[in-house]
Amino acid sequence: MTSLNKYIKLIPYLYFLSLIFYWFIDFNKSNNLTAYPILLFGIPFVWQLIRPSRKLNFSLGIIFVCLSSYLILAYFFNLLNIIDWTESSQKLLLYGGFFVLSNFIMSLWIIRNSMRKTF
């Protein structure tokens, strides 16, 4: 059971790494530009897998909670019809809703990992 708990803590970092790699592959297919700078976003998450740091962990969690809550506000504005969205942006909001919610949950999980005594 303790080895399972050891690997469960790594789920948020692997989630964000998989999103970065998907973004890299999708951007590489759709554009003829080089997409290698996108891989630089994965360096902090790989560093957390290799050598965990509580300060980096907390800052990653706070940054992604802020970004996710900004996207959640966009959903609320869409529900309240404060902003008039175009049809294509409404489709993007619909399809991206799962990712916004999962990003928020994974960010909170990273913060929870940084609050624990042992990492």
TIVO-670693 format. One record per atom (N, C-alpha, C): residue number from 1; residue in three letters; chain; atom name; z, x, y. Coordinates in nm, 3 decimals, always signed. Layout:
REM TIVO-670693
+-----+-----+----+----+---------+---------+---------+
:   i :  aa : ch : at :      up :    east :   north :
+-----+-----+----+----+---------+---------+---------+
: NUM : Ala :  A : CA :       Z :       X :       Y :
...
+-----+-----+----+----+---------+---------+---------+
REM end
This chain:
REM TIVO-670693
+-----+-----+----+----+---------+---------+---------+
:   i :  aa : ch : at :      up :    east :   north :
+-----+-----+----+----+---------+---------+---------+
:   1 : Met :  A :  N :  +0.000 :  +0.082 :  -0.120 :
:   1 : Met :  A : CA :  +0.000 :  +0.000 :  +0.000 :
:   1 : Met :  A :  C :  +0.000 :  +0.086 :  +0.126 :
:   2 : Thr :  A :  N :  +0.068 :  +0.200 :  +0.121 :
:   2 : Thr :  A : CA :  +0.072 :  +0.285 :  +0.240 :
:   2 : Thr :  A :  C :  -0.065 :  +0.347 :  +0.268 :
:   3 : Ser :  A :  N :  -0.142 :  +0.377 :  +0.164 :
:   3 : Ser :  A : CA :  -0.276 :  +0.432 :  +0.189 :
:   3 : Ser :  A :  C :  -0.368 :  +0.326 :  +0.247 :
:   4 : Leu :  A :  N :  -0.347 :  +0.200 :  +0.208 :
:   4 : Leu :  A : CA :  -0.426 :  +0.091 :  +0.265 :
:   4 : Leu :  A :  C :  -0.394 :  +0.074 :  +0.413 :
:   5 : Asn :  A :  N :  -0.267 :  +0.082 :  +0.450 :
:   5 : Asn :  A : CA :  -0.227 :  +0.073 :  +0.591 :
:   5 : Asn :  A :  C :  -0.284 :  +0.189 :  +0.672 :
:   6 : Lys :  A :  N :  -0.298 :  +0.305 :  +0.609 :
:   6 : Lys :  A : CA :  -0.353 :  +0.422 :  +0.676 :
:   6 : Lys :  A :  C :  -0.499 :  +0.397 :  +0.714 :
:   7 : Tyr :  A :  N :  -0.575 :  +0.331 :  +0.628 :
:   7 : Tyr :  A : CA :  -0.715 :  +0.305 :  +0.655 :
:   7 : Tyr :  A :  C :  -0.739 :  +0.180 :  +0.738 :
:   8 : Ile :  A :  N :  -0.646 :  +0.087 :  +0.738 :
:   8 : Ile :  A : CA :  -0.660 :  -0.034 :  +0.820 :
:   8 : Ile :  A :  C :  -0.654 :  +0.000 :  +0.968 :
:   9 : Lys :  A :  N :  -0.578 :  +0.103 :  +1.006 :
:   9 : Lys :  A : CA :  -0.569 :  +0.143 :  +1.146 :
:   9 : Lys :  A :  C :  -0.701 :  +0.197 :  +1.199 :
:  10 : Leu :  A :  N :  -0.791 :  +0.239 :  +1.111 :
:  10 : Leu :  A : CA :  -0.918 :  +0.297 :  +1.153 :
:  10 : Leu :  A :  C :  -1.028 :  +0.193 :  +1.177 :
:  11 : Ile :  A :  N :  -1.003 :  +0.069 :  +1.144 :
:  11 : Ile :  A : CA :  -1.105 :  -0.035 :  +1.155 :
:  11 : Ile :  A :  C :  -1.161 :  -0.050 :  +1.298 :
:  12 : Pro :  A :  N :  -1.078 :  -0.054 :  +1.404 :
:  12 : Pro :  A : CA :  -1.137 :  -0.071 :  +1.538 :
:  12 : Pro :  A :  C :  -1.229 :  +0.043 :  +1.579 :
:  13 : Tyr :  A :  N :  -1.195 :  +0.166 :  +1.541 :
:  13 : Tyr :  A : CA :  -1.278 :  +0.280 :  +1.578 :
:  13 : Tyr :  A :  C :  -1.411 :  +0.276 :  +1.503 :
:  14 : Leu :  A :  N :  -1.406 :  +0.239 :  +1.378 :
:  14 : Leu :  A : CA :  -1.529 :  +0.227 :  +1.301 :
:  14 : Leu :  A :  C :  -1.614 :  +0.112 :  +1.352 :
:  15 : Tyr :  A :  N :  -1.550 :  +0.006 :  +1.399 :
:  15 : Tyr :  A : CA :  -1.623 :  -0.107 :  +1.457 :
:  15 : Tyr :  A :  C :  -1.700 :  -0.063 :  +1.581 :
:  16 : Phe :  A :  N :  -1.631 :  +0.005 :  +1.673 :
:  16 : Phe :  A : CA :  -1.698 :  +0.049 :  +1.795 :
:  16 : Phe :  A :  C :  -1.804 :  +0.155 :  +1.767 :
:  17 : Leu :  A :  N :  -1.781 :  +0.241 :  +1.669 :
:  17 : Leu :  A : CA :  -1.883 :  +0.338 :  +1.631 :
:  17 : Leu :  A :  C :  -2.007 :  +0.269 :  +1.574 :
:  18 : Ser :  A :  N :  -1.986 :  +0.165 :  +1.494 :
:  18 : Ser :  A : CA :  -2.101 :  +0.093 :  +1.439 :
:  18 : Ser :  A :  C :  -2.178 :  +0.022 :  +1.549 :
:  19 : Leu :  A :  N :  -2.109 :  -0.032 :  +1.650 :
:  19 : Leu :  A : CA :  -2.178 :  -0.094 :  +1.763 :
:  19 : Leu :  A :  C :  -2.259 :  +0.008 :  +1.842 :
:  20 : Ile :  A :  N :  -2.204 :  +0.126 :  +1.861 :
:  20 : Ile :  A : CA :  -2.275 :  +0.231 :  +1.934 :
:  20 : Ile :  A :  C :  -2.399 :  +0.276 :  +1.857 :
:  21 : Phe :  A :  N :  -2.386 :  +0.292 :  +1.726 :
:  21 : Phe :  A : CA :  -2.503 :  +0.332 :  +1.646 :
:  21 : Phe :  A :  C :  -2.608 :  +0.222 :  +1.644 :
:  22 : Tyr :  A :  N :  -2.566 :  +0.095 :  +1.639 :
:  22 : Tyr :  A : CA :  -2.662 :  -0.016 :  +1.643 :
:  22 : Tyr :  A :  C :  -2.734 :  -0.018 :  +1.777 :
:  23 : Trp :  A :  N :  -2.661 :  +0.003 :  +1.885 :
:  23 : Trp :  A : CA :  -2.720 :  +0.006 :  +2.018 :
:  23 : Trp :  A :  C :  -2.820 :  +0.121 :  +2.029 :
:  24 : Phe :  A :  N :  -2.785 :  +0.235 :  +1.972 :
:  24 : Phe :  A : CA :  -2.874 :  +0.352 :  +1.973 :
:  24 : Phe :  A :  C :  -3.003 :  +0.322 :  +1.896 :
:  25 : Ile :  A :  N :  -2.990 :  +0.266 :  +1.778 :
:  25 : Ile :  A : CA :  -3.109 :  +0.237 :  +1.696 :
:  25 : Ile :  A :  C :  -3.195 :  +0.130 :  +1.761 :
:  26 : Asp :  A :  N :  -3.135 :  +0.025 :  +1.815 :
:  26 : Asp :  A : CA :  -3.210 :  -0.082 :  +1.879 :
:  26 : Asp :  A :  C :  -3.282 :  -0.032 :  +2.003 :
:  27 : Phe :  A :  N :  -3.216 :  +0.049 :  +2.082 :
:  27 : Phe :  A : CA :  -3.278 :  +0.102 :  +2.204 :
:  27 : Phe :  A :  C :  -3.390 :  +0.199 :  +2.170 :
:  28 : Asn :  A :  N :  -3.372 :  +0.276 :  +2.064 :
:  28 : Asn :  A : CA :  -3.475 :  +0.371 :  +2.022 :
:  28 : Asn :  A :  C :  -3.600 :  +0.298 :  +1.973 :
:  29 : Lys :  A :  N :  -3.584 :  +0.184 :  +1.906 :
:  29 : Lys :  A : CA :  -3.698 :  +0.108 :  +1.856 :
:  29 : Lys :  A :  C :  -3.773 :  +0.038 :  +1.969 :
:  30 : Ser :  A :  N :  -3.698 :  -0.017 :  +2.064 :
:  30 : Ser :  A : CA :  -3.761 :  -0.100 :  +2.167 :
:  30 : Ser :  A :  C :  -3.822 :  -0.018 :  +2.280 :
:  31 : Asn :  A :  N :  -3.769 :  +0.098 :  +2.310 :
:  31 : Asn :  A : CA :  -3.818 :  +0.179 :  +2.422 :
:  31 : Asn :  A :  C :  -3.865 :  +0.314 :  +2.369 :
:  32 : Asn :  A :  N :  -3.955 :  +0.374 :  +2.442 :
:  32 : Asn :  A : CA :  -4.002 :  +0.506 :  +2.403 :
:  32 : Asn :  A :  C :  -3.923 :  +0.617 :  +2.471 :
:  33 : Leu :  A :  N :  -3.816 :  +0.580 :  +2.538 :
:  33 : Leu :  A : CA :  -3.731 :  +0.680 :  +2.602 :
:  33 : Leu :  A :  C :  -3.635 :  +0.738 :  +2.499 :
:  34 : Thr :  A :  N :  -3.577 :  +0.851 :  +2.532 :
:  34 : Thr :  A : CA :  -3.477 :  +0.906 :  +2.441 :
:  34 : Thr :  A :  C :  -3.347 :  +0.830 :  +2.458 :
:  35 : Ala :  A :  N :  -3.287 :  +0.797 :  +2.349 :
:  35 : Ala :  A : CA :  -3.164 :  +0.718 :  +2.351 :
:  35 : Ala :  A :  C :  -3.043 :  +0.802 :  +2.311 :
:  36 : Tyr :  A :  N :  -3.057 :  +0.932 :  +2.306 :
:  36 : Tyr :  A : CA :  -2.946 :  +1.016 :  +2.262 :
:  36 : Tyr :  A :  C :  -2.825 :  +1.015 :  +2.355 :
:  37 : Pro :  A :  N :  -2.839 :  +0.993 :  +2.486 :
:  37 : Pro :  A : CA :  -2.717 :  +0.981 :  +2.567 :
:  37 : Pro :  A :  C :  -2.626 :  +0.866 :  +2.526 :
:  38 : Ile :  A :  N :  -2.681 :  +0.765 :  +2.459 :
:  38 : Ile :  A : CA :  -2.598 :  +0.654 :  +2.411 :
:  38 : Ile :  A :  C :  -2.497 :  +0.704 :  +2.309 :
:  39 : Leu :  A :  N :  -2.535 :  +0.803 :  +2.231 :
:  39 : Leu :  A : CA :  -2.444 :  +0.857 :  +2.130 :
:  39 : Leu :  A :  C :  -2.321 :  +0.925 :  +2.191 :
:  40 : Leu :  A :  N :  -2.330 :  +0.963 :  +2.318 :
:  40 : Leu :  A : CA :  -2.215 :  +1.025 :  +2.384 :
:  40 : Leu :  A :  C :  -2.097 :  +0.928 :  +2.395 :
:  41 : Phe :  A :  N :  -2.126 :  +0.797 :  +2.397 :
:  41 : Phe :  A : CA :  -2.017 :  +0.699 :  +2.402 :
:  41 : Phe :  A :  C :  -1.932 :  +0.701 :  +2.275 :
:  42 : Gly :  A :  N :  -1.985 :  +0.753 :  +2.166 :
:  42 : Gly :  A : CA :  -1.912 :  +0.756 :  +2.040 :
:  42 : Gly :  A :  C :  -1.818 :  +0.873 :  +2.025 :
:  43 : Ile :  A :  N :  -1.827 :  +0.972 :  +2.114 :
:  43 : Ile :  A : CA :  -1.744 :  +1.093 :  +2.102 :
:  43 : Ile :  A :  C :  -1.594 :  +1.061 :  +2.104 :
:  44 : Pro :  A :  N :  -1.543 :  +0.977 :  +2.197 :
:  44 : Pro :  A : CA :  -1.399 :  +0.950 :  +2.195 :
:  44 : Pro :  A :  C :  -1.352 :  +0.882 :  +2.066 :
:  45 : Phe :  A :  N :  -1.437 :  +0.796 :  +2.009 :
:  45 : Phe :  A : CA :  -1.397 :  +0.726 :  +1.887 :
:  45 : Phe :  A :  C :  -1.399 :  +0.820 :  +1.767 :
:  46 : Val :  A :  N :  -1.494 :  +0.911 :  +1.762 :
:  46 : Val :  A : CA :  -1.497 :  +1.011 :  +1.655 :
:  46 : Val :  A :  C :  -1.377 :  +1.104 :  +1.669 :
:  47 : Trp :  A :  N :  -1.343 :  +1.139 :  +1.793 :
:  47 : Trp :  A : CA :  -1.227 :  +1.225 :  +1.817 :
:  47 : Trp :  A :  C :  -1.098 :  +1.156 :  +1.771 :
:  48 : Gln :  A :  N :  -1.089 :  +1.026 :  +1.791 :
:  48 : Gln :  A : CA :  -0.971 :  +0.953 :  +1.745 :
:  48 : Gln :  A :  C :  -0.963 :  +0.950 :  +1.593 :
:  49 : Leu :  A :  N :  -1.076 :  +0.951 :  +1.525 :
:  49 : Leu :  A : CA :  -1.074 :  +0.955 :  +1.379 :
:  49 : Leu :  A :  C :  -1.033 :  +1.092 :  +1.327 :
:  50 : Ile :  A :  N :  -1.076 :  +1.198 :  +1.397 :
:  50 : Ile :  A : CA :  -1.047 :  +1.334 :  +1.352 :
:  50 : Ile :  A :  C :  -0.907 :  +1.376 :  +1.392 :
:  51 : Arg :  A :  N :  -0.878 :  +1.368 :  +1.520 :
:  51 : Arg :  A : CA :  -0.748 :  +1.411 :  +1.572 :
:  51 : Arg :  A :  C :  -0.695 :  +1.306 :  +1.669 :
:  52 : Pro :  A :  N :  -0.615 :  +1.212 :  +1.620 :
:  52 : Pro :  A : CA :  -0.568 :  +1.102 :  +1.705 :
:  52 : Pro :  A :  C :  -0.480 :  +1.147 :  +1.820 :
:  53 : Ser :  A :  N :  -0.501 :  +1.087 :  +1.934 :
:  53 : Ser :  A : CA :  -0.421 :  +1.113 :  +2.053 :
:  53 : Ser :  A :  C :  -0.374 :  +0.979 :  +2.108 :
:  54 : Arg :  A :  N :  -0.247 :  +0.968 :  +2.136 :
:  54 : Arg :  A : CA :  -0.191 :  +0.842 :  +2.182 :
:  54 : Arg :  A :  C :  -0.242 :  +0.806 :  +2.322 :
:  55 : Lys :  A :  N :  -0.257 :  +0.907 :  +2.409 :
:  55 : Lys :  A : CA :  -0.305 :  +0.880 :  +2.545 :
:  55 : Lys :  A :  C :  -0.451 :  +0.836 :  +2.546 :
:  56 : Leu :  A :  N :  -0.535 :  +0.904 :  +2.469 :
:  56 : Leu :  A : CA :  -0.676 :  +0.865 :  +2.459 :
:  56 : Leu :  A :  C :  -0.688 :  +0.727 :  +2.396 :
:  57 : Asn :  A :  N :  -0.606 :  +0.702 :  +2.297 :
:  57 : Asn :  A : CA :  -0.606 :  +0.573 :  +2.230 :
:  57 : Asn :  A :  C :  -0.573 :  +0.460 :  +2.327 :
:  58 : Phe :  A :  N :  -0.469 :  +0.480 :  +2.406 :
:  58 : Phe :  A : CA :  -0.428 :  +0.378 :  +2.502 :
:  58 : Phe :  A :  C :  -0.533 :  +0.358 :  +2.610 :
:  59 : Ser :  A :  N :  -0.593 :  +0.467 :  +2.659 :
:  59 : Ser :  A : CA :  -0.694 :  +0.452 :  +2.763 :
:  59 : Ser :  A :  C :  -0.821 :  +0.385 :  +2.710 :
:  60 : Leu :  A :  N :  -0.861 :  +0.415 :  +2.587 :
:  60 : Leu :  A : CA :  -0.975 :  +0.346 :  +2.526 :
:  60 : Leu :  A :  C :  -0.946 :  +0.196 :  +2.513 :
:  61 : Gly :  A :  N :  -0.826 :  +0.163 :  +2.470 :
:  61 : Gly :  A : CA :  -0.789 :  +0.023 :  +2.456 :
:  61 : Gly :  A :  C :  -0.790 :  -0.051 :  +2.588 :
:  62 : Ile :  A :  N :  -0.734 :  +0.010 :  +2.692 :
:  62 : Ile :  A : CA :  -0.730 :  -0.055 :  +2.824 :
:  62 : Ile :  A :  C :  -0.870 :  -0.072 :  +2.880 :
:  63 : Ile :  A :  N :  -0.955 :  +0.030 :  +2.867 :
:  63 : Ile :  A : CA :  -1.091 :  +0.021 :  +2.919 :
:  63 : Ile :  A :  C :  -1.167 :  -0.092 :  +2.852 :
:  64 : Phe :  A :  N :  -1.159 :  -0.101 :  +2.721 :
:  64 : Phe :  A : CA :  -1.235 :  -0.204 :  +2.651 :
:  64 : Phe :  A :  C :  -1.173 :  -0.343 :  +2.663 :
:  65 : Val :  A :  N :  -1.043 :  -0.352 :  +2.686 :
:  65 : Val :  A : CA :  -0.983 :  -0.483 :  +2.715 :
:  65 : Val :  A :  C :  -1.033 :  -0.532 :  +2.850 :
:  66 : Cys :  A :  N :  -1.043 :  -0.443 :  +2.948 :
:  66 : Cys :  A : CA :  -1.094 :  -0.482 :  +3.080 :
:  66 : Cys :  A :  C :  -1.240 :  -0.526 :  +3.071 :
:  67 : Leu :  A :  N :  -1.322 :  -0.451 :  +2.999 :
:  67 : Leu :  A : CA :  -1.463 :  -0.488 :  +2.986 :
:  67 : Leu :  A :  C :  -1.478 :  -0.621 :  +2.911 :
:  68 : Ser :  A :  N :  -1.400 :  -0.639 :  +2.807 :
:  68 : Ser :  A : CA :  -1.409 :  -0.762 :  +2.729 :
:  68 : Ser :  A :  C :  -1.359 :  -0.882 :  +2.808 :
:  69 : Ser :  A :  N :  -1.254 :  -0.863 :  +2.885 :
:  69 : Ser :  A : CA :  -1.203 :  -0.976 :  +2.964 :
:  69 : Ser :  A :  C :  -1.301 :  -1.011 :  +3.076 :
:  70 : Tyr :  A :  N :  -1.376 :  -0.914 :  +3.127 :
:  70 : Tyr :  A : CA :  -1.480 :  -0.943 :  +3.225 :
:  70 : Tyr :  A :  C :  -1.589 :  -1.030 :  +3.161 :
:  71 : Leu :  A :  N :  -1.625 :  -1.000 :  +3.039 :
:  71 : Leu :  A : CA :  -1.725 :  -1.082 :  +2.970 :
:  71 : Leu :  A :  C :  -1.672 :  -1.220 :  +2.935 :
:  72 : Ile :  A :  N :  -1.543 :  -1.228 :  +2.904 :
:  72 : Ile :  A : CA :  -1.482 :  -1.358 :  +2.876 :
:  72 : Ile :  A :  C :  -1.482 :  -1.444 :  +3.003 :
:  73 : Leu :  A :  N :  -1.461 :  -1.382 :  +3.119 :
:  73 : Leu :  A : CA :  -1.471 :  -1.456 :  +3.245 :
:  73 : Leu :  A :  C :  -1.612 :  -1.512 :  +3.267 :
:  74 : Ala :  A :  N :  -1.712 :  -1.438 :  +3.224 :
:  74 : Ala :  A : CA :  -1.850 :  -1.487 :  +3.236 :
:  74 : Ala :  A :  C :  -1.868 :  -1.613 :  +3.150 :
:  75 : Tyr :  A :  N :  -1.805 :  -1.617 :  +3.034 :
:  75 : Tyr :  A : CA :  -1.812 :  -1.738 :  +2.952 :
:  75 : Tyr :  A :  C :  -1.743 :  -1.856 :  +3.019 :
:  76 : Phe :  A :  N :  -1.628 :  -1.831 :  +3.081 :
:  76 : Phe :  A : CA :  -1.559 :  -1.940 :  +3.150 :
:  76 : Phe :  A :  C :  -1.641 :  -1.992 :  +3.268 :
:  77 : Phe :  A :  N :  -1.705 :  -1.901 :  +3.342 :
:  77 : Phe :  A : CA :  -1.791 :  -1.944 :  +3.452 :
:  77 : Phe :  A :  C :  -1.908 :  -2.025 :  +3.400 :
:  78 : Asn :  A :  N :  -1.958 :  -1.991 :  +3.283 :
:  78 : Asn :  A : CA :  -2.067 :  -2.068 :  +3.224 :
:  78 : Asn :  A :  C :  -2.018 :  -2.207 :  +3.184 :
:  79 : Leu :  A :  N :  -1.899 :  -2.215 :  +3.128 :
:  79 : Leu :  A : CA :  -1.845 :  -2.345 :  +3.088 :
:  79 : Leu :  A :  C :  -1.817 :  -2.434 :  +3.208 :
:  80 : Leu :  A :  N :  -1.772 :  -2.376 :  +3.318 :
:  80 : Leu :  A : CA :  -1.738 :  -2.454 :  +3.437 :
:  80 : Leu :  A :  C :  -1.859 :  -2.477 :  +3.527 :
:  81 : Asn :  A :  N :  -1.972 :  -2.421 :  +3.491 :
:  81 : Asn :  A : CA :  -2.097 :  -2.430 :  +3.569 :
:  81 : Asn :  A :  C :  -2.079 :  -2.382 :  +3.712 :
:  82 : Ile :  A :  N :  -1.998 :  -2.278 :  +3.730 :
:  82 : Ile :  A : CA :  -1.980 :  -2.218 :  +3.862 :
:  82 : Ile :  A :  C :  -2.106 :  -2.138 :  +3.899 :
:  83 : Ile :  A :  N :  -2.159 :  -2.069 :  +3.800 :
:  83 : Ile :  A : CA :  -2.280 :  -1.990 :  +3.821 :
:  83 : Ile :  A :  C :  -2.393 :  -2.059 :  +3.746 :
:  84 : Asp :  A :  N :  -2.506 :  -2.072 :  +3.809 :
:  84 : Asp :  A : CA :  -2.621 :  -2.133 :  +3.745 :
:  84 : Asp :  A :  C :  -2.697 :  -2.026 :  +3.666 :
:  85 : Trp :  A :  N :  -2.691 :  -2.034 :  +3.534 :
:  85 : Trp :  A : CA :  -2.753 :  -1.936 :  +3.448 :
:  85 : Trp :  A :  C :  -2.894 :  -1.981 :  +3.411 :
:  86 : Thr :  A :  N :  -2.981 :  -1.885 :  +3.391 :
:  86 : Thr :  A : CA :  -3.115 :  -1.916 :  +3.342 :
:  86 : Thr :  A :  C :  -3.108 :  -1.941 :  +3.193 :
:  87 : Glu :  A :  N :  -3.217 :  -1.992 :  +3.137 :
:  87 : Glu :  A : CA :  -3.218 :  -2.024 :  +2.993 :
:  87 : Glu :  A :  C :  -3.204 :  -1.898 :  +2.907 :
:  88 : Ser :  A :  N :  -3.269 :  -1.789 :  +2.948 :
:  88 : Ser :  A : CA :  -3.261 :  -1.666 :  +2.868 :
:  88 : Ser :  A :  C :  -3.121 :  -1.607 :  +2.873 :
:  89 : Ser :  A :  N :  -3.054 :  -1.616 :  +2.989 :
:  89 : Ser :  A : CA :  -2.917 :  -1.563 :  +2.995 :
:  89 : Ser :  A :  C :  -2.820 :  -1.652 :  +2.918 :
:  90 : Gln :  A :  N :  -2.847 :  -1.781 :  +2.908 :
:  90 : Gln :  A : CA :  -2.761 :  -1.869 :  +2.827 :
:  90 : Gln :  A :  C :  -2.774 :  -1.836 :  +2.679 :
:  91 : Lys :  A :  N :  -2.895 :  -1.800 :  +2.634 :
:  91 : Lys :  A : CA :  -2.912 :  -1.759 :  +2.495 :
:  91 : Lys :  A :  C :  -2.835 :  -1.630 :  +2.468 :
:  92 : Leu :  A :  N :  -2.841 :  -1.539 :  +2.564 :
:  92 : Leu :  A : CA :  -2.768 :  -1.414 :  +2.549 :
:  92 : Leu :  A :  C :  -2.618 :  -1.440 :  +2.542 :
:  93 : Leu :  A :  N :  -2.568 :  -1.530 :  +2.623 :
:  93 : Leu :  A : CA :  -2.426 :  -1.565 :  +2.620 :
:  93 : Leu :  A :  C :  -2.388 :  -1.629 :  +2.487 :
:  94 : Leu :  A :  N :  -2.476 :  -1.710 :  +2.432 :
:  94 : Leu :  A : CA :  -2.448 :  -1.777 :  +2.306 :
:  94 : Leu :  A :  C :  -2.444 :  -1.676 :  +2.191 :
:  95 : Tyr :  A :  N :  -2.545 :  -1.589 :  +2.185 :
:  95 : Tyr :  A : CA :  -2.551 :  -1.492 :  +2.076 :
:  95 : Tyr :  A :  C :  -2.447 :  -1.382 :  +2.089 :
:  96 : Gly :  A :  N :  -2.410 :  -1.348 :  +2.211 :
:  96 : Gly :  A : CA :  -2.315 :  -1.242 :  +2.231 :
:  96 : Gly :  A :  C :  -2.169 :  -1.285 :  +2.227 :
:  97 : Gly :  A :  N :  -2.145 :  -1.414 :  +2.211 :
:  97 : Gly :  A : CA :  -2.008 :  -1.465 :  +2.211 :
:  97 : Gly :  A :  C :  -1.923 :  -1.409 :  +2.100 :
:  98 : Phe :  A :  N :  -1.981 :  -1.393 :  +1.983 :
:  98 : Phe :  A : CA :  -1.906 :  -1.335 :  +1.871 :
:  98 : Phe :  A :  C :  -1.866 :  -1.192 :  +1.901 :
:  99 : Phe :  A :  N :  -1.955 :  -1.116 :  +1.961 :
:  99 : Phe :  A : CA :  -1.926 :  -0.977 :  +1.990 :
:  99 : Phe :  A :  C :  -1.822 :  -0.962 :  +2.100 :
: 100 : Val :  A :  N :  -1.824 :  -1.050 :  +2.197 :
: 100 : Val :  A : CA :  -1.725 :  -1.044 :  +2.304 :
: 100 : Val :  A :  C :  -1.585 :  -1.069 :  +2.249 :
: 101 : Leu :  A :  N :  -1.572 :  -1.170 :  +2.166 :
: 101 : Leu :  A : CA :  -1.442 :  -1.202 :  +2.107 :
: 101 : Leu :  A :  C :  -1.395 :  -1.091 :  +2.014 :
: 102 : Ser :  A :  N :  -1.485 :  -1.037 :  +1.932 :
: 102 : Ser :  A : CA :  -1.445 :  -0.929 :  +1.841 :
: 102 : Ser :  A :  C :  -1.414 :  -0.801 :  +1.917 :
: 103 : Asn :  A :  N :  -1.485 :  -0.773 :  +2.027 :
: 103 : Asn :  A : CA :  -1.452 :  -0.656 :  +2.108 :
: 103 : Asn :  A :  C :  -1.312 :  -0.669 :  +2.168 :
: 104 : Phe :  A :  N :  -1.278 :  -0.788 :  +2.214 :
: 104 : Phe :  A : CA :  -1.146 :  -0.810 :  +2.271 :
: 104 : Phe :  A :  C :  -1.037 :  -0.792 :  +2.166 :
: 105 : Ile :  A :  N :  -1.059 :  -0.845 :  +2.048 :
: 105 : Ile :  A : CA :  -0.960 :  -0.832 :  +1.941 :
: 105 : Ile :  A :  C :  -0.945 :  -0.686 :  +1.899 :
: 106 : Met :  A :  N :  -1.055 :  -0.615 :  +1.885 :
: 106 : Met :  A : CA :  -1.049 :  -0.475 :  +1.845 :
: 106 : Met :  A :  C :  -0.983 :  -0.389 :  +1.953 :
: 107 : Ser :  A :  N :  -1.005 :  -0.422 :  +2.079 :
: 107 : Ser :  A : CA :  -0.941 :  -0.349 :  +2.188 :
: 107 : Ser :  A :  C :  -0.790 :  -0.370 :  +2.187 :
: 108 : Leu :  A :  N :  -0.749 :  -0.493 :  +2.162 :
: 108 : Leu :  A : CA :  -0.605 :  -0.518 :  +2.151 :
: 108 : Leu :  A :  C :  -0.545 :  -0.446 :  +2.031 :
: 109 : Trp :  A :  N :  -0.622 :  -0.435 :  +1.924 :
: 109 : Trp :  A : CA :  -0.577 :  -0.363 :  +1.806 :
: 109 : Trp :  A :  C :  -0.560 :  -0.214 :  +1.837 :
: 110 : Ile :  A :  N :  -0.650 :  -0.158 :  +1.917 :
: 110 : Ile :  A : CA :  -0.637 :  -0.017 :  +1.956 :
: 110 : Ile :  A :  C :  -0.511 :  +0.003 :  +2.040 :
: 111 : Ile :  A :  N :  -0.484 :  -0.089 :  +2.132 :
: 111 : Ile :  A : CA :  -0.363 :  -0.079 :  +2.213 :
: 111 : Ile :  A :  C :  -0.239 :  -0.090 :  +2.125 :
: 112 : Arg :  A :  N :  -0.243 :  -0.181 :  +2.028 :
: 112 : Arg :  A : CA :  -0.130 :  -0.195 :  +1.935 :
: 112 : Arg :  A :  C :  -0.108 :  -0.067 :  +1.856 :
: 113 : Asn :  A :  N :  -0.216 :  -0.001 :  +1.816 :
: 113 : Asn :  A : CA :  -0.202 :  +0.126 :  +1.745 :
: 113 : Asn :  A :  C :  -0.141 :  +0.234 :  +1.834 :
: 114 : Ser :  A :  N :  -0.171 :  +0.231 :  +1.962 :
: 114 : Ser :  A : CA :  -0.117 :  +0.334 :  +2.052 :
: 114 : Ser :  A :  C :  +0.030 :  +0.308 :  +2.084 :
: 115 : Met :  A :  N :  +0.077 :  +0.185 :  +2.070 :
: 115 : Met :  A : CA :  +0.216 :  +0.151 :  +2.098 :
: 115 : Met :  A :  C :  +0.310 :  +0.190 :  +1.984 :
: 116 : Arg :  A :  N :  +0.254 :  +0.204 :  +1.865 :
: 116 : Arg :  A : CA :  +0.337 :  +0.238 :  +1.750 :
: 116 : Arg :  A :  C :  +0.388 :  +0.381 :  +1.759 :
: 117 : Lys :  A :  N :  +0.500 :  +0.407 :  +1.695 :
: 117 : Lys :  A : CA :  +0.561 :  +0.540 :  +1.697 :
: 117 : Lys :  A :  C :  +0.475 :  +0.642 :  +1.621 :
: 118 : Thr :  A :  N :  +0.429 :  +0.604 :  +1.503 :
: 118 : Thr :  A : CA :  +0.348 :  +0.696 :  +1.423 :
: 118 : Thr :  A :  C :  +0.204 :  +0.650 :  +1.425 :
: 119 : Phe :  A :  N :  +0.114 :  +0.748 :  +1.430 :
: 119 : Phe :  A : CA :  -0.026 :  +0.712 :  +1.432 :
: 119 : Phe :  A :  C :  -0.100 :  +0.773 :  +1.319 :
+-----+-----+----+----+---------+---------+---------+
REM end
